[in-house]
Amino acid sequence: MLAGASGPRLGAQPGPIEVFIPALIFAIVLELSVDYEVFLVSRIHEEWMRTKDPSRSLREGLASTGKVVTAAAAIMMFVFGAFVLSPARMLQQFGLGLAVAILLDAVVICCLIVPAVMHMLGKRAWWLPAALARKLPKVSIERPEHS
């Protein structure tokens, strides 16, 4: 092929970033991030309510949800990464941005930062003012255990 000849290209095309892409990526990744975090922290909270041991609850919660979060993030990364193969530059930008953002969220935030902060806080991670605790409803997915 001659130098400068245009042919089919694989990968991102050079050019400006579409104006709406960062806002759209932020909105989608924020929603996905909240899903991951609720899934992780609710499992840790279940263990905390059962054992009242912050280290053990963190360890058990992360061990039981880490594989699911990592697998879901990997699937979404590959799906969004496939958008890079599109001929439309807008889809390439969108796919690359989402794939990178999901990787950073699942690995750095969900598996590193949140557990580290919760470990540093210990029992204080679950502190709730008494007045607020009285006003919040007691919600449970499973039936309460009867002794």
C-alpha positions as CSV (number, residue, x, y, z in Angstrom):
1,M,0.0,0.0,0.0
2,L,1.3,3.5,-0.8
3,A,2.3,5.8,1.9
4,G,-0.6,8.1,2.7
5,A,-3.1,5.9,1.0
6,S,-6.3,5.5,3.0
7,G,-7.4,2.0,3.7
8,P,-9.3,0.3,6.5
9,R,-7.8,1.2,9.8
10,L,-8.0,-0.7,13.0
11,G,-8.1,1.3,16.3
12,A,-8.9,4.9,17.3
13,Q,-9.0,7.6,14.7
14,P,-7.3,10.9,15.5
15,G,-9.5,13.9,16.0
16,P,-11.2,16.0,18.6
17,I,-13.2,14.4,21.5
18,E,-16.9,14.7,21.0
19,V,-18.3,17.2,23.5
20,F,-20.9,14.9,25.1
21,I,-18.7,11.8,25.4
22,P,-17.0,12.7,28.8
23,A,-20.4,13.5,30.4
24,L,-22.0,10.3,29.1
25,I,-19.1,8.2,30.2
26,F,-19.2,9.8,33.7
27,A,-22.9,9.2,34.0
28,I,-22.7,5.5,33.0
29,V,-19.6,4.7,35.0
30,L,-21.0,6.4,38.1
31,E,-24.1,4.2,37.9
32,L,-22.1,1.1,37.4
33,S,-19.7,2.1,40.2
34,V,-22.6,2.5,42.6
35,D,-23.9,-0.9,41.7
36,Y,-20.5,-2.5,42.4
37,E,-20.1,-0.6,45.7
38,V,-23.6,-1.4,46.9
39,F,-23.0,-5.1,46.1
40,L,-19.6,-5.1,47.9
41,V,-20.5,-3.0,50.9
42,S,-23.8,-4.7,51.5
43,R,-22.0,-8.1,51.7
44,I,-19.5,-6.6,54.1
45,H,-22.3,-5.2,56.2
46,E,-24.0,-8.6,56.4
47,E,-20.8,-10.0,57.8
48,W,-20.4,-7.0,60.1
49,M,-23.9,-7.5,61.5
50,R,-23.2,-11.2,62.0
51,T,-19.7,-11.0,63.6
52,K,-19.1,-7.4,64.6
53,D,-15.4,-8.0,63.6
54,P,-14.4,-5.3,61.1
55,S,-11.4,-7.2,59.7
56,R,-13.2,-10.5,59.3
57,S,-16.3,-8.9,57.7
58,L,-14.1,-7.0,55.3
59,R,-12.2,-10.1,54.4
60,E,-15.2,-12.3,54.0
61,G,-17.2,-9.7,52.0
62,L,-14.4,-9.0,49.6
63,A,-13.6,-12.7,49.2
64,S,-17.3,-13.5,48.4
65,T,-17.9,-10.6,46.0
66,G,-14.5,-9.9,44.5
67,K,-14.8,-12.6,41.8
68,V,-18.3,-11.5,40.8
69,V,-17.2,-7.8,40.5
70,T,-14.1,-8.7,38.7
71,A,-15.9,-11.0,36.2
72,A,-18.6,-8.4,35.6
73,A,-16.1,-5.7,35.0
74,A,-14.0,-7.9,32.7
75,I,-17.1,-8.7,30.6
76,M,-18.1,-5.0,30.3
77,M,-14.5,-4.0,29.5
78,F,-14.4,-6.4,26.6
79,V,-17.9,-5.4,25.4
80,F,-17.1,-1.7,25.5
81,G,-13.6,-2.3,24.2
82,A,-15.2,-3.9,21.1
83,F,-16.6,-0.5,20.3
84,V,-13.1,0.6,19.4
85,L,-13.4,-1.6,16.3
86,S,-16.3,0.5,15.0
87,P,-15.6,2.8,12.0
88,A,-17.4,5.6,13.8
89,R,-15.0,7.8,15.8
90,M,-17.7,8.7,18.4
91,L,-18.2,5.0,19.2
92,Q,-14.5,4.4,19.4
93,Q,-14.1,7.2,22.0
94,F,-17.1,6.0,23.9
95,G,-15.9,2.4,24.0
96,L,-12.3,3.2,25.0
97,G,-13.4,5.7,27.7
98,L,-15.9,3.2,29.2
99,A,-13.5,0.3,29.1
100,V,-10.7,2.3,30.8
101,A,-13.1,3.8,33.4
102,I,-14.6,0.4,34.3
103,L,-11.1,-1.1,34.7
104,L,-10.0,1.7,37.0
105,D,-13.3,1.6,39.0
106,A,-13.3,-2.2,39.5
107,V,-9.6,-2.6,40.3
108,V,-8.5,0.6,41.9
109,I,-11.6,1.9,43.7
110,C,-13.7,-1.3,44.4
111,C,-10.9,-3.7,45.2
112,L,-8.2,-1.4,46.6
113,I,-9.4,2.0,47.9
114,V,-12.8,1.1,49.5
115,P,-11.4,-1.9,51.4
116,A,-8.3,0.0,52.5
117,V,-10.4,2.9,53.9
118,M,-12.8,0.5,55.6
119,H,-9.9,-1.3,57.1
120,M,-8.4,1.9,58.4
121,L,-11.7,3.0,59.9
122,G,-12.4,-0.3,61.5
123,K,-15.6,-0.2,63.7
124,R,-16.0,3.5,62.9
125,A,-16.9,2.6,59.3
126,W,-20.2,1.4,60.6
127,W,-20.9,4.2,63.1
128,L,-24.3,5.9,62.7
129,P,-25.8,8.6,64.9
130,A,-28.4,7.2,67.3
131,A,-31.1,9.6,66.2
132,L,-30.6,8.6,62.6
133,A,-30.4,4.9,63.4
134,R,-33.8,5.1,65.1
135,K,-35.4,6.9,62.1
136,L,-34.0,4.6,59.4
137,P,-36.1,1.6,58.5
138,K,-34.8,-1.9,59.3
139,V,-34.7,-3.5,55.8
140,S,-33.6,-7.1,55.3
141,I,-33.7,-9.4,52.3
142,E,-33.7,-12.5,54.3
143,R,-35.9,-13.5,57.2
144,P,-34.6,-12.6,60.7
145,E,-33.2,-15.6,62.6
146,H,-35.3,-16.8,65.5
147,S,-33.4,-18.2,68.5
